[in-house]
């Protein structure tokens, strides 16, 4: 399934997950540079930038709400479904009938 086929909420969630994976890769590079003593001051500055820039997608992934029921998604390594409504990960939410829902 391509990102273009996903519900807009899932596209944002997948984007933020991919950004976090890239940030963990950058963390490994920074750790390697620090261990080998390459540019120690630059590594510290880049690490501070890494912490600040990585906080935004991290918080967005943690605060993600189910596109179907709007409840917080319980994120862990095994959460493939919403605990409230049962919507599967990356599954399209069912259409809501007209007139239902809160205003």
C-alpha positions in Angstrom: 0.0 0.0 0.0 1.5 3.3 -1.0 1.3 6.4 1.1 -1.0 8.0 -1.4 -3.7 5.3 -0.8 -3.8 6.0 2.9 -6.3 8.0 4.9 -4.8 11.5 5.6 -4.4 10.8 9.3 -2.4 7.6 8.5 -0.2 9.5 6.0 0.9 11.9 8.8 1.4 9.1 11.2 3.6 7.1 8.8 5.6 10.3 7.9 6.3 11.0 11.6 7.3 7.3 12.1 9.8 7.5 9.2 11.2 10.8 10.5 11.8 9.1 13.9 13.6 6.2 12.2 15.8 8.6 10.4 16.5 10.4 13.7 17.6 7.2 15.3 19.9 6.5 12.4 21.4 10.0 12.9 21.8 9.3 16.6 23.9 6.2 15.7 26.1 8.3 13.4 26.5 11.0 16.2 27.4 8.3 18.7 30.0 6.8 16.4 31.5 10.3 15.8 31.6 10.9 19.6 33.2 7.5 20.3 36.0 8.1 17.7 36.6 11.7 18.9 35.7 13.3 15.6 34.7 16.9 15.9 33.6 16.7 19.6 32.1 20.2 19.7 30.2 19.8 16.5 28.8 16.5 17.7 27.5 18.1 20.9 25.8 20.9 18.8 24.3 18.3 16.4 23.1 16.2 19.3 21.3 19.2 20.8 19.7 19.9 17.4 18.8 16.2 17.2 17.0 16.3 20.6 15.0 19.5 19.7 14.1 18.5 16.2 13.2 15.0 17.1 10.9 16.0 19.9 8.1 17.2 17.5 7.5 14.0 15.5 8.0 12.0 18.7 5.3 13.8 20.5 3.0 13.7 17.4 3.4 9.9 17.3 2.7 9.5 21.0 -0.4 11.8 20.8 -1.9 10.1 17.7 -5.6 9.6 17.8 -7.5 6.9 16.0 -9.0 8.3 12.7 -12.2 6.3 13.4 -13.2 6.9 17.0 -10.9 9.8 17.9 -9.5 8.0 21.0 -5.8 8.0 21.7 -4.0 5.2 19.9 -2.3 2.9 22.4 1.2 2.7 20.9 3.5 -0.1 21.7 5.4 -2.7 19.7 2.3 -4.9 19.4 -0.6 -2.4 18.9 -2.0 -3.2 15.5 -5.6 -2.3 16.4 -7.3 0.5 18.2 -8.3 -0.7 21.7 -11.5 1.3 21.6 -13.0 0.6 18.2 -10.8 -2.2 16.7 -9.7 -0.2 13.6 -6.5 -1.9 12.2 -3.3 0.0 11.7 -3.4 1.8 8.4 -7.0 0.7 7.7 -9.5 3.2 6.3 -12.0 4.3 9.0 -15.6 3.3 8.2 -17.8 6.1 6.8 -19.9 7.9 9.4 -23.6 8.2 8.7 -24.9 11.7 8.2 -26.2 13.4 11.3 -24.3 11.2 13.8 -21.5 12.5 15.9 -21.0 15.3 18.3 -21.2 18.9 17.3 
